[in-house]
Amino acid sequence: MPNASRVIPADVAKRAATNYTVVGEHWISNYSVASHGYAQVGWSGPERGMTTAHRAAWVHHFGHPGDQVVDHRNFCGEHRCVRPDHLRLLSNLDNARRTFGRDWPKGRCINGHDHETYWRPKGPERAKGYCSECRKH
């Protein structure tokens, strides 16, 4: 997994942001795709590194995102896309709450039920919690 705090050199960011093929609404990176499905770009020198192409493209257009996650917006859904208006910044927690390309609003389960429907069993299973509405089906 790429190191989120790593500084991406400006020339690498520019390469990632400009080396793409337009396919419909998407700007598909021409860089290789890793097993996680995202295009990636690397560099050598005293500080070798690798990062995802969409993160490097973000750096080129907007600057370093800090420890935030560069995420593809819901309507994009193309992991290789580097188009700036298809990207957004999320906290790591908010990114983890996304499932199958959908946002999972805080206080709701994956199917949209209010968190008040959650119940927590006793014992070792307590940490999991379940949605009682989902368990009915």
C-alpha positions, -999 to 999 in steps of 0.1 A, spaced: 0 0 0 14 34 -9 26 56 20 1 84 24 26 108 41 53 104 14 60 135 -5 54 130 -42 79 149 -64 64 176 -86 76 160 -118 60 127 -109 27 144 -100 27 162 -133 34 129 -152 5 112 -134 -19 141 -141 -11 144 -178 -5 108 -190 -40 96 -196 -64 86 -223 -99 101 -224 -126 74 -223 -161 89 -221 -161 111 -190 -130 96 -175 -93 104 -178 -79 68 -176 -43 67 -165 -18 51 -189 3 37 -160 3 1 -149 -25 -12 -127 -16 -29 -94 -35 -59 -80 -58 -35 -60 -71 -21 -93 -56 14 -91 -31 28 -116 2 35 -99 32 57 -107 67 53 -93 100 72 -92 136 64 -85 165 84 -71 177 89 -35 141 87 -23 125 59 -43 87 56 -41 54 46 -56 19 59 -52 -15 57 -69 -18 78 -100 -50 95 -88 -32 106 -56 -3 120 -76 -26 137 -100 -43 154 -70 -9 166 -58 -3 182 -92 -37 200 -93 -43 209 -56 -12 202 -35 -3 176 -10 -35 161 7 -17 155 40 -29 123 57 -63 125 39 -74 99 14 -78 109 -23 -110 92 -32 -130 88 -64 -164 105 -62 -195 82 -62 -204 89 -98 -169 81 -111 -163 45 -100 -133 41 -123 -102 34 -102 -78 44 -129 -94 79 -134 -72 109 -128 -97 136 -137 -95 162 -109 -133 169 -107 -138 131 -102 -117 131 -71 -122 143 -35 -105 142 -1 -119 121 27 -107 112 61 -95 76 65 -126 68 85 -150 83 60 -132 64 32 -135 31 52 -172 38 55 -177 36 17 -189 3 4 -192 -8 -32 -186 28 -43 -215 41 -22 -212 65 8 -223 49 40 -236 78 61 -226 80 97 -253 68 120 -267 44 94 -260 8 84 -249 -1 49 -285 -5 38 -295 30 51 -313 20 84 -309 44 113 -283 34 138 -310 32 165 -319 -1 150 -285 -15 159 -282 -39 188 -251 -54 203 -250 -89 216 -233 -98 249 -200 -116 252 -172 -117 226 -195 -108 198 -203 -74 215 -178 -55 194 -196 -63 162 -231 -49 165 -258 -57 140 -287 -39 124 -319 -54 136 -338 -43 105 -312 -61 82 -314 -93 104 -352 -95 99 -346 -103 62 
